[in-house]
């Protein structure tokens, strides 16, 4: 096990370096001179001051030196400074606050996705070809195709303007605030239905297996067969889609947090794009790819535990 | 292995007298499914709208009318006007062209690049294979949409500057056209984010098909690699590739709208559903229909293309269809 983990970690290093190289080249160097654009928005900058700023941000040095500096900084947890005129804070701090908020939202969403999605999928499979199954399947085909930035305003119109069942949800006061309901719902809805579909087909595949027949023949009740035998086998493929869930939560947060004014990670990406804050765009892109890599790694670690047939070596 | 081969032979000899080709069989299966028939109808409608819509559109999609802004649907403007008094129906029609053009071309680029790199990887093996696949891994460890957003946000200004300099030096008009540049950047960004999937698919197809007995037999008879590709690999892999291409199509339309919504895709004066949603989002309380219309059109289109992709999958790979 330890050698497997170590080998997987070693395997990640070249990918990690590749990711850093691509994001750095595009994000820091691609715009030519990020400061030029940043300052040029307001007034034509004084050349002397611009030169001093460039020196301050290290932009006057050759590419490879800047890249090495950036990697060394990253290793120490330093991601540079935001160049936005309004913010000018260390990006690490901005990401720290943003991720704190988004982790609450995303964590709650992920729990809901699995807690609701797996039973729904089991139900659909168990009542295969019944009305419940059709309803669940057609919703799971339809809802995820509606993009977040369409679903959010449509639900706002419906729930706030027409039905008046929710207050106008803008801002963030923690998860327990009623304003968190709508963003959380939208964040959950897309990936949830993928999990439902995954669970449904995994359970459908398990139902006609010999071990299920054996368990039934032994006289176990439906519930016990479902929980002890089917779920255990069906869960392994469902866990693999965790990587997908994390990716869609990340992408979803970009739209949801900007629409609902939630000061999280997604909002930082949005703000970075809006204010041409290249170091911030670079930082957020890099962190989101780290998150994807980490979640894929975790899935690979959990999978053999759930499915003993998978050989680690 | 040999059992399946004889199975295939009997299947072929049974079906041969009816002279039904792979394609007509697939088409029959496709239209037998009501859902895919319905989605095929929408797909064709959107295609027609994208091709002929701009010629049929009642107004110029950029024409503003500041005395008639944010109008509800009227006889003059069938779907009303937006906050600058532009005709929504016309903008939706042009938006269809944008969405389809971007989806088609970006998917085309990513599958061409994917086919070339995937084939090189499969055929050369060794370190070239691992190099290409490692590169694909790197690109796949970004969230797909965020990578496209990142690329199109960072390269936009340098490219715009470079294009402007070319225009200044040569005077060729096309380099001054910012909408054109937007299109190119979006094509590139989306293709860059999605080629690894195409490359993986094509590499996998080649690697698995190559092991078949009929390929071995063909090689034994002295067929050249190119002949093997044309006779065996292409006809067998094309189904899976078409399915993946169509399945990614709705996603590419969605990605274009997302980029445009975020302000890093097709920007005004170009028309895009994403831009329309973004522009009217501020006033969602006063004019909800302005947000709802492009939103619903986008959702229906993406849904139809996804369903069509699913139907095509069942039609072209009947063995993989789920109950």
Interface residues (C-beta under 8 A of the other chain):
Chain A: X14 X15 X18 X19 X22 X23 X26 X27 X30 X31 X32 X37 X141 X142 X145 X146 X147 X149 X150 X153 X154 X156 X157 X161 X201 X204 X247 X250 X251 X254 X255 X259 X269 X270 X273 X274 X276 X278 X281 X285 X288 X289 X292 X293 X296
Chain B: X134 X135 X137 X138 X139 X141 X142 X143 X144 X145 X146 X147 X149 X150 X151 X153 X154 X155 X157 X158 X161 X250 X254 X257 X258 X261 X262 X263 X264 X274 X277 X278 X281 X284 X285 X288 X291 X292 X295 X296 X298 X299 X302 X303 X306 X307 X310 X322 X323
